[in-house]
Amino acid sequence: MKTESVASQQANPYLAVVVIGYRAPASIIGSVKSLIDQGMPLEILVVNSGGGDAKSLLGDAGINVPVIEIARRVFVGAARNVGIASTEAPFVAFLADDCLACPGWAEARLRWHLSGAATVSSAIANSHPRNPFACAAYLALFPRRLPGLPAELALRYGVSFDRRLFGEYGLFDETMRVAEDTEFLERLPPALKPIWEPEVKTIHRNETRLRGLLVDQYRRGYRSGAYYSGAPAMSPFRLARNNFKDRRQIRKLARIGLSEPELSFAIRSMPIVLLALSVRSLGIYFGARYRLKQKIEN
């Protein structure tokens, strides 16, 4: 089998990409291949935690890239920091093991970075734009990262960074289960806030079955509820209610941010979106209640 090796690419690439894996899922093969297929030199590093053998998994697929294995599970902030410390390129991006980089993903980032931008965000594309459950997951999770949204409506996540920012503003919080990127971005002054660049598109592998969608939504809600329960004057009920309020904007954002034929499939999934948001709100409520109970007991 032919081996695709980063070493065969041009030396000293400008962009490092840290692929973050948990328990070495098979999907990480596609994530890494999508970076190799960018057609430009990249410093690719896989950081896998929680077990599995990502090196062998990738090697069996004919992919030879550096891999750091961490036996215990670490949160995403810690995996990011390991990747930052173990790469050298002047700009650093991250890719989760359930995501793929679309063609032009790296080139569009570097175009901004080499023009002076310290941070560049990305849009999200749907892995299965004709599947109703995947469309519902897509709209429930990423309504403000649709590729057609104007900058004033977009959330700036999926960010790549000028490496010098980590020396000046510190690294990611390694204790946070969620929102470690939000916490880091909040440290940056307004002049360094991310550029919205919808040409940088990341495909998120969305759930394609109803049961998987609802389980995923509940788990995401539970984690975010446990995290955000520390917000002032935010009861578990209020947190859950605020999440469900998002439904009022999703259809409008879809009409702005998507084009045909994807828009038609997305609009048809709206009843499932409402169900997904309801389940996530339930998860938020119980996650927040559990966290508040822990605080009282401690």
C-alpha positions as CSV (number, residue, x, y, z in Angstrom):
1,M,0.0,0.0,0.0
2,K,1.3,3.4,-0.9
3,T,2.1,5.5,2.1
4,E,1.0,9.2,2.2
5,S,3.6,10.9,4.3
6,V,3.9,14.5,5.6
7,A,7.6,14.1,5.4
8,S,7.4,14.0,1.7
9,Q,5.9,17.4,1.6
10,Q,7.8,20.7,1.4
11,A,9.8,21.4,4.5
12,N,8.8,24.2,7.0
13,P,5.1,24.5,6.3
14,Y,3.3,27.6,7.5
15,L,0.3,25.9,9.0
16,A,0.3,23.2,11.7
17,V,-3.0,21.2,12.1
18,V,-3.6,19.3,15.3
19,V,-6.1,16.5,14.8
20,I,-7.7,15.7,18.2
21,G,-8.8,12.1,18.7
22,Y,-10.5,10.3,21.5
23,R,-10.0,6.5,21.7
24,A,-8.7,6.4,18.2
25,P,-12.0,6.2,16.2
26,A,-11.9,4.9,12.7
27,S,-13.2,8.3,11.6
28,I,-9.8,9.9,12.3
29,I,-8.5,8.3,9.1
30,G,-10.8,10.5,7.0
31,S,-9.9,13.5,9.1
32,V,-6.2,13.2,8.4
33,K,-6.7,12.3,4.7
34,S,-8.8,15.4,4.3
35,L,-5.7,17.4,5.4
36,I,-3.3,15.5,3.2
37,D,-5.6,16.1,0.3
38,Q,-5.4,19.9,0.8
39,G,-2.6,19.9,-1.8
40,M,-0.2,22.1,0.2
41,P,2.4,21.5,2.8
42,L,1.0,21.2,6.3
43,E,2.5,20.1,9.6
44,I,0.0,17.5,10.7
45,L,0.0,16.0,14.2
46,V,-2.5,13.6,15.7
47,V,-3.1,13.9,19.5
48,N,-5.1,10.9,20.7
49,S,-6.2,10.3,24.3
50,G,-8.2,7.7,26.2
51,G,-6.8,4.6,24.6
52,G,-6.7,2.9,21.2
53,D,-3.8,2.9,18.8
54,A,-4.2,5.8,16.4
55,K,-0.7,5.3,15.0
56,S,-1.4,1.7,13.9
57,L,-4.9,2.6,12.7
58,L,-3.5,5.3,10.4
59,G,-0.6,3.2,9.4
60,D,-2.9,0.4,8.3
61,A,-4.6,3.0,6.1
62,G,-1.3,4.0,4.5
63,I,-0.9,7.2,6.4
64,N,2.3,8.1,8.1
65,V,2.0,11.2,10.3
66,P,3.3,12.0,13.8
67,V,1.0,10.7,16.6
68,I,1.1,11.5,20.3
69,E,-0.8,8.9,22.4
70,I,-2.0,9.9,25.9
71,A,-3.3,6.8,27.7
72,R,-5.7,8.7,30.0
73,R,-8.5,10.8,28.7
74,V,-7.8,14.5,28.6
75,F,-10.1,17.3,27.7
76,V,-9.8,19.1,24.4
77,G,-7.9,22.1,25.9
78,A,-5.2,19.7,27.1
79,A,-5.0,18.0,23.7
80,R,-4.8,21.4,22.0
81,N,-1.9,22.4,24.3
82,V,0.0,19.2,23.6
83,G,-0.4,19.9,19.9
84,I,0.8,23.5,20.2
85,A,3.9,22.5,22.2
86,S,4.7,19.7,19.7
87,T,4.5,21.6,16.5
88,E,6.5,24.5,15.0
89,A,4.6,26.2,12.2
90,P,3.8,29.8,12.8
91,F,0.0,29.3,12.5
92,V,-2.0,26.5,14.3
93,A,-5.3,25.0,13.4
94,F,-7.3,22.2,15.0
95,L,-9.5,19.5,13.6
96,A,-11.7,17.1,15.6
97,D,-11.9,13.4,14.8
98,D,-15.5,13.7,13.7
99,C,-14.7,16.4,11.1
100,L,-13.3,16.7,7.7
101,A,-11.5,19.7,6.1
102,C,-13.1,20.8,2.8
103,P,-10.9,21.6,-0.2
104,G,-9.3,25.0,0.2
105,W,-9.6,24.8,4.0
106,A,-5.9,25.4,4.6
107,E,-5.3,27.7,1.7
108,A,-8.1,30.2,2.8
109,R,-6.8,30.2,6.3
110,L,-3.3,31.0,5.3
111,R,-4.3,33.7,2.9
112,W,-5.7,35.6,5.9
113,H,-2.9,34.8,8.3
114,L,-0.2,35.8,5.8
115,S,-2.1,39.0,5.3
116,G,-1.8,39.8,9.0
117,A,-4.9,38.2,10.6
118,A,-4.1,36.7,14.0
119,T,-7.2,34.4,14.1
120,V,-9.4,33.0,11.4
121,S,-12.7,31.2,12.0
122,S,-14.6,28.6,9.8
123,A,-18.0,27.7,8.6
124,I,-19.6,24.3,9.0
125,A,-20.9,22.1,6.2
126,N,-23.3,19.2,6.6
127,S,-21.9,15.7,6.1
128,H,-25.3,14.3,4.8
129,P,-27.3,17.3,3.4
130,R,-30.1,15.0,2.1
131,N,-30.6,13.1,5.3
132,P,-33.4,14.6,7.5
133,F,-31.8,13.6,10.8
134,A,-28.3,14.9,9.7
135,C,-30.0,18.2,8.6
136,A,-31.7,18.5,12.0
137,A,-28.4,17.9,13.8
138,Y,-26.7,20.4,11.6
139,L,-29.3,23.2,12.2
140,A,-29.6,22.4,15.9
141,L,-25.8,22.5,16.5
142,F,-24.5,25.1,14.0
143,P,-27.2,27.6,12.9
144,R,-24.8,30.5,13.2
145,R,-21.9,28.8,11.3
146,L,-23.7,28.2,8.0
147,P,-21.5,29.1,5.0
148,G,-23.8,31.7,3.5
149,L,-24.2,33.8,6.7
150,P,-22.9,37.4,6.7
151,A,-20.2,38.2,9.2
152,E,-22.6,40.0,11.5
153,L,-24.7,36.9,12.1
154,A,-21.9,34.3,12.3
155,L,-20.3,32.8,15.4
156,R,-16.5,32.7,15.1
157,Y,-15.4,29.2,16.0
158,G,-13.2,26.6,14.4
159,V,-10.4,29.1,14.8
160,S,-6.8,28.9,13.6
161,F,-4.3,31.1,15.5
162,D,-1.0,32.9,15.1
163,R,1.2,30.9,17.4
164,R,2.5,34.0,19.1
165,L,-0.9,34.5,20.7
166,F,-0.2,31.6,23.0
167,G,2.9,33.2,24.3
168,E,1.2,36.4,25.0
169,Y,-2.2,35.3,26.2
170,G,-1.5,31.8,27.6
171,L,-2.7,28.4,26.5
172,F,-6.1,26.7,26.6
173,D,-7.7,25.8,30.0
174,E,-7.1,22.1,30.4
175,T,-9.8,21.6,33.1
176,M,-12.8,22.6,31.1
177,R,-14.9,19.8,29.5
178,V,-16.5,22.3,27.1
179,A,-16.0,25.8,25.9
180,E,-12.3,26.0,26.3
181,D,-12.1,27.8,23.0
182,T,-14.6,30.4,24.1
183,E,-12.7,31.0,27.3
184,F,-9.5,31.6,25.3
185,L,-11.1,33.8,22.7
186,E,-12.5,36.0,25.5
187,R,-9.0,36.8,26.6
188,L,-8.2,38.4,23.3
189,P,-8.7,42.1,22.7
190,P,-11.3,43.1,20.1
191,A,-8.6,43.8,17.4
192,L,-7.6,40.1,17.6
193,K,-11.1,38.6,17.3
194,P,-11.4,36.0,14.6
195,I,-12.0,36.8,10.9
196,W,-15.2,35.2,9.6
197,E,-14.1,33.3,6.5
198,P,-16.8,31.0,5.1
199,E,-14.4,29.7,2.4
200,V,-12.9,27.7,5.3
201,K,-15.5,25.0,5.6
202,T,-15.3,22.1,8.0
203,I,-17.6,19.1,7.4
204,H,-19.1,17.9,10.7
205,R,-20.2,14.2,10.6
206,N,-23.8,14.5,11.8
207,E,-25.9,11.7,13.1
208,T,-28.0,10.1,10.4
209,R,-30.5,8.2,12.6
210,L,-33.1,9.5,15.0
211,R,-31.9,7.6,18.1
212,G,-28.3,8.7,17.5
213,L,-29.4,12.3,17.0
214,L,-31.4,12.4,20.3
215,V,-28.7,10.7,22.3
216,D,-26.1,13.1,21.0
217,Q,-28.3,16.1,21.7
218,Y,-29.0,15.0,25.3
219,R,-25.4,14.4,26.0
220,R,-24.3,17.7,24.6
221,G,-27.0,19.4,26.6
222,Y,-26.0,17.7,29.8
223,R,-22.4,18.7,29.4
224,S,-23.2,22.3,28.6
225,G,-25.7,22.5,31.4
226,A,-23.1,21.3,33.9
227,Y,-20.7,24.0,32.6
228,Y,-23.0,27.0,32.3
229,S,-24.8,26.3,35.6
230,G,-22.2,28.6,37.2
231,A,-23.6,31.7,35.4
232,P,-25.1,34.4,37.6
233,A,-28.9,34.2,38.0
234,M,-29.1,31.2,35.6
235,S,-31.3,28.5,37.1
236,P,-31.4,25.1,35.4
237,F,-34.9,25.9,34.0
238,R,-33.8,29.2,32.6
239,L,-30.7,27.7,30.9
240,A,-32.9,25.0,29.3
241,R,-35.5,27.6,28.3
242,N,-32.9,29.9,26.7
243,N,-31.6,27.0,24.6
244,F,-35.1,26.2,23.3
245,K,-35.6,29.9,22.3
246,D,-33.0,29.3,19.6
247,R,-35.7,27.6,17.5
248,R,-37.2,31.0,16.6
249,Q,-34.0,32.0,14.7
250,I,-33.0,28.7,13.1
251,R,-35.4,28.8,10.1
252,K,-34.5,32.4,9.4
253,L,-30.7,31.7,9.6
254,A,-31.1,28.6,7.3
255,R,-32.8,30.7,4.7
256,I,-29.9,33.2,4.8
257,G,-27.0,30.8,5.2
258,L,-28.0,27.9,2.9
259,S,-28.7,27.7,-0.8
260,E,-30.7,25.2,-2.9
261,P,-31.1,22.3,-3.0
262,E,-29.7,22.0,0.6
263,L,-32.0,24.6,1.9
264,S,-35.1,22.6,0.9
265,F,-33.9,19.5,2.7
266,A,-33.0,21.6,5.8
267,I,-36.4,23.3,6.0
268,R,-38.1,19.9,5.8
269,S,-36.1,18.8,8.8
270,M,-37.5,21.6,11.0
271,P,-39.9,19.4,13.0
272,I,-37.0,17.1,13.9
273,V,-34.9,20.2,14.8
274,L,-37.6,21.2,17.4
275,L,-37.5,17.7,18.8
276,A,-33.6,17.8,19.0
277,L,-33.7,21.1,20.8
278,S,-36.3,19.8,23.2
279,V,-34.1,16.9,24.1
280,R,-31.0,19.0,24.4
281,S,-32.9,21.4,26.7
282,L,-33.8,18.5,28.8
283,G,-30.1,17.5,29.0
284,I,-29.2,21.1,29.9
285,Y,-31.7,21.1,32.7
286,F,-30.5,17.9,34.3
287,G,-26.8,18.7,33.8
288,A,-27.3,22.0,35.5
289,R,-29.2,20.5,38.3
290,Y,-26.5,17.9,38.9
291,R,-23.8,20.5,39.0
292,L,-25.7,22.7,41.4
293,K,-26.3,19.7,43.7
294,Q,-22.6,19.0,43.7
295,K,-21.8,22.6,44.6
296,I,-24.3,22.5,47.5
297,E,-22.8,19.2,48.8
298,N,-19.3,20.6,48.6
